[in-house]
Each structure stands twice: as C-alpha cells, then as structure tokens.
Amino acid sequence: MASRRSRPVVPSRASVGSAPVRLPDLGLDAEDAYEVVHDEAMLDGNARLNLATFVGTWMDRPADRLYAETRQKNLIDKDEYPATAEIEDRCGRILAALWRAPDPERAIATSTVGSSEACMLAGMAFKRRWQARRRAEGRSTDRPNLVLSSAAQVCWEKFANYWEVEPRFVPITEDHPTLDGHDLERYVDERTIGVVVILGVTYTGMYEPVEQVAAALDRIQATHGLDVPIHVDAASGGFVAPFLQPELPWDFRVGRVHSINASGHKFGLVYPGVGWVVWRDAGLLPEELVFRVSYLGGDMPTFCLNFSRPGAQVLLQYYTFLHLGHEGFRRVHATAQDVARGLAAGIAGLGPFELWSDAEDIPVFAYRMRPGHPGPWNLYDLSAVLRQYGWLVPTYPMPDDLTDTTVQRIVVRNGMSHDLARKFLESMGEAVEHLERLDRPLPHPGGQRSAFHH
Ligand SMILES: *Cc1c(COP(=O)(O)O)cnc(C)c1O
C-alpha cells in the first residue's frame, strides 16, 4: 500500500468521483482501478441464480488454473502456439467422431468464438456451393434463400441480413411446434441454399426432428429434383444428444446433413468464447473460403471471421474432453436433466402453469399460464417478483405464428443442484402465492421483453 501511495502522479480512487466515461488524463493506481471495476462488476446478477442463460458460468479449479495459465494465447498465432493449434485440431476430430461423421479423417472442423460465427461459416459454405452449382448450370445466382423455423436463433437473422440471403421462416404452430418437414415444399425451391434444423430450440429446448425433415427433402428431391442440404444448428444439443439420446440420428448419420455447429460454451461446459462447426467432408467447404496460414513449414487452413481470438477456451474444451470423457459428460447432463424434470414437474404442480416442453431433449423447458387462469397477473409479473429473490427467469412471446402465447423458460446448467432447485421452487411458490393475493394488476415492469436469445 505504502509504495502505491508514494507515486504522486497517480490520482487516488476518491478523486475519480463518478464513473469516468472519458479516458482520464491520469490513470489510477492498478489496485484502485481494480477495485472500481471489481465493485461495479459485482452489481451484475449472480450467475448461479441465472436460469436464463445457456452459457457456461462455472468450471472447476484445475480448469480455472489452466485458463489463468493460457489466457495470453492468441489462437491465430499458429506459429507461436503450434501445440494449441494441434489441440484445436484434435477437438475437431473428437467432435466429428462424436457426431458420427462416416469418415472422421475426411471431415473438417474449426473452432469459432461461438455458435453465431459457426452458423455464419456454415451458411456461407451453403451459399457458395449453391452459387457454384448455379453458375456451372448457367443459371442466375440471384436471390438465394435459406429455409428455417421462425423459432431460429437471432444469429440466423444476422446471417441472412449480412450475407444477403432471403430467410424463409416456417412458422411454428400448436400442431407443429418445431420445424418437422410439414409443408416444406411450399418453402423450398431452386434458390434454396439449404435448410437449418435446430437441435435444441432456444425458445423451448425442443429438438427439431432432423430425420423427418431429411425425409421431407428426399420427397422434394424425388418430385422436383432439388437436392437441398441440411445444416444442424446444434448450439445446445450437439453437446447433449450424443450423451443423453445416443440412439437419436440427428447428426452425420443423416446423409443430408452437411454441417453441424455447437457452442462449446453452452453444454460443452466451457466459459464463454468457443464454438465449433464441422463439415462431414472437406469437399463440402468451398476451397475459396479457406485461407492458408503457413506455420512450422506446414500449411494450416483457416476459415473464420475474426483473426485474433483467445486460444485458452479451445484448451479448456480439450480439458473437458479429457477430464469428463463420454461417461462424465453423460453424468453431468443426466443430472441437469434430472433437476430440470423435477423442476418442470414442480412448476406444473403449482397450479397456474401448463408445461410447453418438459426437458426431455436438452435440460431446458418452457411453460405458459394455464388458459383461463383467473387473476390480474401474468408471467412478466412473475419474472419481476422472482428477480426480487435474485432469480433471473425470462418471459417472452413465442415467435410466429404463436406470438399470442407468452412463455417462461428455465435452463438448467451444470451447477444447478437439486438443493438449489428446491430453493427456487420455494421462491416460485411464494411468488405465486403473493401474486394470487393481488386484487388488481401490478404497475407494469419497464422492459417486458427479456433478453433470452442466449
Ligand atoms: C445460443 C444459440 C446460438 C448462438 O450461439 P452463441 O454461441 O451464443 O453465438 C445459435 N443457435 C442456437 C439454437 C442457440 O441456442
């Protein structure tokens, strides 16, 4: 402390006054600056009580140690960090095999900052392949389209917008709560670059039936001659299905599936900052999209949007593979699913709610108010009351054609114990009791739409 104070050019914390929004002329002492930021970051929600996010909020101590030791590594510096590059490659092979690539040696994979970047890359590969084919046929490459559920994650809207592809959203309905191939021929045409099937819909946690969509595309090919590939957005499910539903053929076992993405930082159990995309065959990735970086006399293909990015997350991913193995992943996710099922049953038992999904796919479920439930309160009010207990539970309208339906969703992640779940149910019970006693509506909490697109 004394040595710090002996440097007069550094102003003290007290002299900063309110939080600077302009670069200060003189810097703070490091410890003081640390405290300012540390104290302010403490005001963020408690990650453990956040039932909204899919993203990893906990890793064990050896992982934390590894993270601290490797946080300076830049993944793109393949020259300087060839061992990290090699580990990234191994992770890609592990995933290709986990997702049943018929010949993992022919598969090609890359890590990304998350599923959003992974989806952009997969979408670009679709667009380029479609363009190349159209050109070869001497046909126009105008107005490509991508077919996907209206419940697709926002990254697909970004892809369509940034890469100028028309998104053709197939609305979900009570009868078809996921993209299931129904009516698909109304959306697919000769300009369709691909169909996205979601394994673990963000809104509800449900799997879209990949095989069934593939069968619908087979029929379309038989009648119209259109050969349309599938990309599986397995941001959540890619790290769940191989362990909890190993018999479900959602992956490269389905011939039409060209590529799959998943978020390492969701059920891949790594801190934020890592995603993956795998193509079943390197030939499906147009060569002109791949940039070659030479290192150690070798030749490292890269396909990514950003140049520099943290390498530590990739090492952490490899750590989770080594440490957990197949059985460890199965146990972690089976526990989460068990907790989620218990919570879903408990919430259904409270009275006012009806389950929309039941955590049978990924450990995520959604519920709505029972139709005709009397009382002046709604799910937004419940979210607001739960927040007073510290719990973050999002409420939002469903996408087209179900925008009249409002749901609340719970994501159970590693670290949500049965004990914590029991405490949550208690809070929920109290909150409901409180709301049921109201005789008039609460003044409405400000922003009604929570950020849930995680
Ligand atoms: C979370 C999610 C994404 C985006 O993933 P990030 O890793 O957050 O970029 C995309 N698709 C689905 C289905 C998701 O759940």
The ligand as a MOL file (V3000), in Angstrom:
LIG
                    3D

  0  0  0     0  0            999 V3000
M  V30 BEGIN CTAB
M  V30 COUNTS 15 15 0 0 0
M  V30 BEGIN ATOM
M  V30 1 C -27.1440 -19.9270 -28.4290 0
M  V30 2 C -27.5690 -20.3030 -29.7590 0
M  V30 3 C -26.9480 -19.7540 -30.8860 0
M  V30 4 C -25.8830 -18.6950 -30.7760 0
M  V30 5 O -24.7990 -19.2430 -30.0990 0
M  V30 6 P -23.6120 -18.3550 -29.4750 0
M  V30 7 O -22.6420 -19.4170 -29.0880 0
M  V30 8 O -24.2140 -17.6510 -28.3110 0
M  V30 9 O -23.1120 -17.4410 -30.5240 0
M  V30 10 C -27.3510 -20.1940 -32.1210 0
M  V30 11 N -28.3220 -21.1020 -32.2580 0
M  V30 12 C -28.9530 -21.6670 -31.1970 0
M  V30 13 C -30.0160 -22.6940 -31.4240 0
M  V30 14 C -28.6010 -21.2760 -29.9090 0
M  V30 15 O -29.2190 -21.8210 -28.8620 0
M  V30 END ATOM
M  V30 BEGIN BOND
M  V30 1 1 1 2
M  V30 2 1 2 3
M  V30 3 2 2 14
M  V30 4 1 3 4
M  V30 5 2 3 10
M  V30 6 1 4 5
M  V30 7 1 5 6
M  V30 8 2 6 7
M  V30 9 1 6 8
M  V30 10 1 6 9
M  V30 11 1 10 11
M  V30 12 2 11 12
M  V30 13 1 12 13
M  V30 14 1 12 14
M  V30 15 1 14 15
M  V30 END BOND
M  V30 END CTAB
M  END
